Amino acid sequence: MQTEVQIVRVLRNIYDPEIPVNIYDLGLIYEVNVLDEGKVTILMTLTSPGCPMADELIQEIHEGVKDVEGVKEVEVKLTFNPSWNKDMMSEEAKLELGFL
């Protein structure tokens, strides 16, 4: 559980290049799974399927999560089902962007 908390901290420090909100509070992270052998899988989406910064964003996730103690392998899986929408954002993110 502690590893997952540390991973979420890392994800909260990675920002979508087009929106000034971190990818976790933006609702782009659907799942974080930590297996006993140090493998982490992250299921995520993007704000749009054609995001030109997708590769850089995924690389930043890999680099940040790999630095968490106990993490030996990171796999990021992209999905567009369900499609991202503003309802997936945290209340804090909605407030920051003026949606509340």
C-alpha positions as MATLAB code, in Angstrom:
seq = 'MQTEVQIVRVLRNIYDPEIPVNIYDLGLIYEVNVLDEGKVTILMTLTSPGCPMADELIQEIHEGVKDVEGVKEVEVKLTFNPSWNKDMMSEEAKLELGFL';
ca = [
       0.000    0.000    0.000;
       2.852    2.399    0.805;
       4.309    1.895   -2.663;
       0.988    2.846   -4.250;
       0.841    6.028   -2.149;
       4.338    6.962   -3.331;
       3.373    6.262   -6.953;
       0.327    8.520   -6.650;
       2.614   11.262   -5.283;
       4.807   10.888   -8.365;
       1.776   11.011  -10.674;
       0.547   14.155   -8.945;
       3.808   15.828   -9.952;
       3.386   15.055  -13.654;
       1.362   17.623  -15.544;
      -0.568   17.370  -18.764;
       1.369   19.551  -21.201;
      -1.781   21.325  -22.389;
      -3.707   21.703  -19.110;
      -2.118   23.079  -15.918;
      -3.347   20.161  -13.754;
      -1.515   16.991  -12.791;
      -2.474   13.805  -14.622;
      -3.823   12.099  -11.489;
      -6.261   14.853  -10.511;
      -7.118   15.377  -14.162;
      -8.533   11.842  -14.100;
      -6.190   10.389  -16.695;
      -5.077    7.551  -14.406;
      -7.664    4.780  -14.314;
      -5.715    2.133  -12.355;
      -2.445    1.674  -10.490;
      -1.583   -1.954   -9.764;
       1.449   -2.914   -7.686;
       2.450   -6.575   -7.773;
       4.569   -8.242   -5.091;
       7.586   -8.695   -7.348;
       7.934   -4.949   -7.911;
       6.034   -4.706  -11.177;
       3.695   -1.733  -11.552;
       1.027   -1.454  -14.213;
      -0.729    1.820  -14.846;
      -3.870    2.024  -16.951;
      -4.440    5.514  -18.234;
      -5.971    7.603  -20.958;
      -5.238   10.923  -22.604;
      -7.425   13.987  -22.938;
      -7.541   13.269  -26.682;
      -6.449   10.254  -28.752;
      -4.290   12.486  -30.960;
      -2.300   14.035  -28.115;
       1.057   15.033  -29.645;
       2.797   14.754  -26.268;
       1.661   11.190  -25.481;
       5.103    9.595  -25.817;
       6.774   12.220  -23.646;
       4.065   11.934  -21.002;
       4.376    8.141  -20.865;
       8.164    8.422  -20.656;
       7.863   10.858  -17.749;
       5.566    8.397  -15.955;
       8.046    5.554  -16.526;
      10.974    7.577  -15.230;
       9.159    8.917  -12.173;
       7.509    5.674  -11.067;
      10.685    3.640  -11.672;
      12.396    5.805   -9.017;
       9.917    4.710   -6.316;
      11.543    2.361   -3.831;
      10.726   -1.276   -4.563;
       9.585   -0.683   -8.143;
      11.503   -2.828  -10.603;
       9.345   -2.609  -13.715;
       6.753   -0.135  -14.980;
       4.187   -0.816  -17.677;
       1.889    1.960  -18.867;
      -1.157    0.878  -20.840;
      -3.224    3.386  -22.793;
      -6.952    3.021  -23.206;
      -9.630    5.247  -24.626;
     -12.496    3.290  -23.121;
     -14.078    5.052  -21.407;
     -13.153    8.278  -23.118;
     -11.862   10.995  -20.823;
     -14.210   13.826  -19.932;
     -14.167   16.641  -17.382;
     -16.352   14.663  -14.972;
     -13.315   12.419  -14.306;
     -11.380   15.282  -12.741;
     -11.031   15.628   -8.985;
     -13.001   18.405   -7.300;
      -9.717   20.240   -6.747;
      -8.898   20.111  -10.468;
     -12.385   21.294  -11.421;
     -12.067   24.197   -9.001;
      -8.599   25.093  -10.313;
      -9.878   25.157  -13.908;
     -13.043   27.063  -13.020;
     -15.527   24.237  -13.625;
     -17.106   24.669  -10.158;
];
